Amino acid sequence: MRGGAVFLSVFAILVLASTASSANRANRAAASQTGDFQRDVEMYPEALLLAGESISGSAMDSNSHLYTTVLRPAAAGDAQRAQEILDILRHSMTKYKDYRAAIADGYQPFMLKTQQRLYWFISDRNAYASAYEFNPGHPTSLLYKKSKGSYELVGAVFTAPKSATESQLNDRVPLGVARWYEHVNLCAPPRRAAPQAVGAKQFGLEGSIVSQDACAGAGGRWVPQVFGWMVAVFPFESSASAIWQQ
């Protein structure tokens, strides 16, 4: 019996080790995608400042640094799915009309001291989870605008991995209702470049450089896609075109 007990103990240890190893591999594999948004925000914070400026229907159509999905003819069930997403999102956002409640729940404000049209309050936890599942009650970021010395909640941003296909995006938020978008053709300034040496009209998501060759010639850092896929939702607006930025 003692020999059998020892065998079972060793077997149990091997099973646990194998399970832990598999879990670690899965976590590492997930991390390679779940870091898209957080990693890029850390590496290119100036790009996120400009990303907020592109969140509008008109800006999306004429921006060489933005690629959007085509708004498809609505499929059966799209309207119902969109309404379900809105209902859940509106309910979850109610408590965050007080921006301090958002901070308490882990939504960290991004560069509040810098003037912005829209201020991002980012949840790393939600950004991480969004790499492999969509939860309409857990957006990656809340969007606020300054109002009377405080912050007014106006919208939310959902994210998806850079590698997501249009079919996978459609499974999250229907492409017959909203346009997902990705920020592309980023030529980031050279590392350690002095502020005065960085031409604002040349680099960044509002820069004139939109090709890898031109970026290399300017000594910049070429980033084909930054932050992963996004879709912005403004659930308190009254029309579908304003809610989904169509």
C-alpha positions as CSV (number, residue, x, y, z in Angstrom):
1,M,0.0,0.0,0.0
2,R,2.8,2.4,0.9
3,G,4.4,1.9,-2.6
4,G,1.0,2.5,-4.2
5,A,0.5,5.7,-2.2
6,V,4.0,7.0,-3.2
7,F,3.2,6.2,-6.9
8,L,-0.1,8.1,-6.6
9,S,1.6,11.1,-5.0
10,V,4.2,11.3,-7.7
11,F,1.6,10.9,-10.4
12,A,-0.5,13.7,-8.8
13,I,2.6,16.0,-8.7
14,L,3.3,15.3,-12.4
15,V,-0.3,16.0,-13.3
16,L,-0.3,19.2,-11.4
17,A,3.0,20.3,-12.9
18,S,1.7,19.5,-16.4
19,T,-1.5,21.5,-15.7
20,A,0.4,24.4,-14.4
21,S,2.8,24.4,-17.3
22,S,-0.1,24.3,-19.7
23,A,-1.8,27.2,-17.9
24,N,1.4,29.2,-18.0
25,R,1.8,28.6,-21.7
26,A,-1.8,29.6,-22.3
27,N,-1.3,32.8,-20.2
28,R,1.9,33.7,-22.1
29,A,0.1,33.1,-25.4
30,A,-2.8,35.3,-24.3
31,A,-0.5,38.0,-23.0
32,S,1.1,38.3,-26.5
33,Q,-2.3,39.6,-27.7
34,T,-3.8,41.1,-24.6
35,G,-0.9,43.5,-24.4
36,D,-1.8,45.2,-27.7
37,F,-3.6,48.2,-26.2
38,Q,-1.7,48.6,-22.9
39,R,1.7,48.1,-24.5
40,D,1.1,50.6,-27.3
41,V,-0.3,53.2,-24.9
42,E,2.9,52.9,-22.9
43,M,5.1,53.1,-25.9
44,Y,3.2,55.8,-27.9
45,P,1.3,57.9,-25.4
46,E,1.3,60.9,-27.8
47,A,-0.6,58.8,-30.3
48,L,-3.4,58.1,-27.9
49,L,-3.8,61.8,-27.4
50,L,-4.5,62.2,-31.1
51,A,-6.6,59.1,-31.3
52,G,-9.4,60.8,-29.4
53,E,-9.5,63.5,-32.1
54,S,-10.3,60.8,-34.7
55,I,-13.4,59.5,-32.9
56,S,-16.0,61.1,-35.1
57,G,-17.8,60.0,-38.3
58,S,-16.4,62.8,-40.4
59,A,-12.8,62.4,-39.3
60,M,-12.9,58.7,-40.0
61,D,-13.6,59.2,-43.7
62,S,-10.7,61.4,-44.5
63,N,-7.9,60.2,-42.3
64,S,-4.9,58.4,-43.9
65,H,-3.9,57.2,-40.4
66,L,-7.3,55.5,-39.9
67,Y,-8.7,52.3,-41.5
68,T,-12.4,51.6,-40.8
69,T,-14.6,48.7,-41.7
70,V,-17.3,49.3,-44.2
71,L,-20.8,49.8,-42.8
72,R,-22.7,46.8,-44.1
73,P,-26.4,46.5,-44.8
74,A,-27.9,45.5,-41.5
75,A,-28.3,41.7,-41.2
76,A,-31.2,40.0,-39.4
77,G,-30.7,40.4,-35.7
78,D,-28.2,43.2,-35.9
79,A,-30.6,45.8,-34.5
80,Q,-31.5,43.5,-31.6
81,R,-27.9,42.7,-30.7
82,A,-27.0,46.4,-30.9
83,Q,-29.8,47.3,-28.5
84,E,-28.8,44.6,-26.1
85,I,-25.2,46.0,-26.1
86,L,-26.5,49.5,-25.5
87,D,-28.8,48.4,-22.7
88,I,-26.0,46.6,-20.8
89,L,-23.5,49.4,-21.5
90,R,-25.8,52.2,-20.3
91,H,-26.6,50.3,-17.2
92,S,-22.9,49.6,-16.4
93,M,-22.0,53.2,-17.1
94,T,-24.6,54.8,-14.9
95,K,-22.4,54.7,-11.7
96,Y,-19.5,56.2,-13.7
97,K,-21.2,59.5,-14.3
98,D,-19.2,60.4,-11.3
99,Y,-15.7,60.1,-12.6
100,R,-14.4,59.4,-9.1
101,A,-16.4,56.1,-9.1
102,A,-14.7,55.1,-12.3
103,I,-11.3,55.7,-10.8
104,A,-12.2,53.7,-7.7
105,D,-13.2,50.8,-10.0
106,G,-9.8,50.8,-11.8
107,Y,-10.4,53.2,-14.7
108,Q,-7.2,55.3,-14.7
109,P,-7.3,58.7,-16.3
110,F,-4.9,59.3,-19.1
111,M,-2.9,62.5,-19.0
112,L,-5.5,64.7,-17.5
113,K,-3.2,67.7,-17.3
114,T,-3.0,67.7,-21.1
115,Q,-5.8,69.5,-23.0
116,Q,-7.9,66.9,-24.9
117,R,-11.2,66.9,-26.7
118,L,-12.0,63.6,-25.0
119,Y,-10.3,62.2,-21.9
120,W,-9.6,58.5,-21.7
121,F,-10.2,56.6,-18.4
122,I,-8.6,53.2,-19.1
123,S,-9.2,49.9,-17.4
124,D,-6.1,47.6,-17.8
125,R,-8.2,44.7,-16.5
126,N,-10.9,45.2,-19.2
127,A,-8.3,45.8,-21.9
128,Y,-6.6,42.5,-21.0
129,A,-9.9,40.6,-21.0
130,S,-11.0,42.1,-24.3
131,A,-8.3,40.2,-26.2
132,Y,-10.3,37.0,-26.0
133,E,-13.9,37.9,-25.0
134,F,-16.4,40.7,-25.5
135,N,-18.3,42.0,-22.5
136,P,-20.6,45.0,-23.3
137,G,-20.6,46.0,-19.6
138,H,-16.8,46.2,-19.4
139,P,-15.4,48.6,-22.0
140,T,-11.6,49.1,-22.2
141,S,-12.0,52.9,-21.7
142,L,-14.6,55.4,-20.6
143,L,-14.6,58.7,-22.4
144,Y,-15.2,62.0,-20.6
145,K,-15.2,65.6,-21.6
146,K,-14.4,68.6,-19.4
147,S,-17.5,70.3,-18.1
148,K,-17.8,73.1,-15.5
149,G,-14.6,72.2,-13.7
150,S,-15.4,68.4,-13.7
151,Y,-15.7,65.6,-16.2
152,E,-18.9,64.5,-18.0
153,L,-19.2,60.9,-19.1
154,V,-20.1,60.8,-22.8
155,G,-18.9,57.4,-24.2
156,A,-16.9,54.3,-24.1
157,V,-14.4,52.4,-26.3
158,F,-14.2,48.7,-26.8
159,T,-11.0,47.1,-28.1
160,A,-10.1,43.9,-29.9
161,P,-6.7,42.4,-30.8
162,K,-4.8,43.6,-33.8
163,S,-5.1,40.1,-35.3
164,A,-9.0,40.1,-35.1
165,T,-10.8,39.4,-38.4
166,E,-13.8,41.3,-39.6
167,S,-15.9,38.2,-38.8
168,Q,-14.6,38.3,-35.2
169,L,-15.3,42.0,-34.9
170,N,-18.8,41.4,-36.3
171,D,-19.4,38.8,-33.5
172,R,-18.7,41.5,-30.9
173,V,-20.4,44.6,-32.4
174,P,-22.3,44.1,-35.7
175,L,-20.7,45.6,-38.7
176,G,-24.1,46.5,-39.9
177,V,-24.5,48.9,-37.0
178,A,-21.0,50.2,-36.2
179,R,-17.7,50.7,-37.9
180,W,-14.7,49.3,-36.1
181,Y,-11.5,51.2,-36.8
182,E,-7.7,50.8,-36.4
183,H,-5.0,53.5,-36.3
184,V,-2.5,52.8,-39.0
185,N,0.6,54.2,-40.7
186,L,2.1,55.7,-37.5
187,C,5.6,57.1,-37.9
188,A,6.7,57.8,-34.4
189,P,9.5,60.3,-33.7
190,P,13.1,59.1,-33.3
191,R,13.9,57.9,-29.9
192,R,15.4,60.5,-27.6
193,A,14.7,63.2,-30.1
194,A,14.6,66.7,-28.7
195,P,11.1,68.2,-28.7
196,Q,12.1,71.0,-31.0
197,A,13.6,68.5,-33.5
198,V,10.4,66.6,-33.9
199,G,8.2,68.0,-36.6
200,A,4.6,67.8,-35.5
201,K,3.5,68.0,-39.1
202,Q,5.7,65.0,-40.0
203,F,5.4,62.4,-37.3
204,G,2.4,60.9,-35.4
205,L,-1.2,60.2,-36.2
206,E,-1.6,63.6,-37.7
207,G,1.7,63.6,-39.5
208,S,2.4,63.8,-43.2
209,I,4.3,60.5,-43.3
210,V,2.2,57.6,-44.2
211,S,4.7,55.0,-45.7
212,Q,7.4,52.9,-44.2
213,D,10.1,54.2,-46.6
214,A,9.3,57.8,-45.8
215,C,9.4,57.0,-42.1
216,A,12.8,55.3,-42.4
217,G,14.1,58.3,-44.4
218,A,13.1,60.6,-41.6
219,G,14.7,58.4,-38.9
220,G,11.3,57.6,-37.4
221,R,9.9,54.4,-36.0
222,W,7.3,52.7,-38.2
223,V,4.2,51.2,-36.6
224,P,1.8,49.6,-39.1
225,Q,-1.0,49.4,-36.6
226,V,-1.2,50.8,-33.1
227,F,-3.6,50.0,-30.2
228,G,-5.5,47.2,-32.0
229,W,-9.1,47.5,-33.2
230,M,-11.5,49.9,-31.5
231,V,-15.1,50.9,-31.7
232,A,-16.4,54.0,-29.9
233,V,-20.0,54.1,-28.5
234,F,-21.8,57.2,-27.3
235,P,-24.8,55.5,-25.6
236,F,-26.5,58.7,-24.4
237,E,-26.9,60.2,-27.8
238,S,-30.3,60.1,-29.4
239,S,-29.7,58.8,-33.0
240,A,-28.1,55.6,-34.1
241,S,-25.6,57.5,-36.3
242,A,-24.4,59.5,-33.3
243,I,-24.4,56.5,-30.9
244,W,-22.3,54.3,-33.2
245,Q,-20.4,57.0,-35.1
246,Q,-21.7,55.8,-38.4
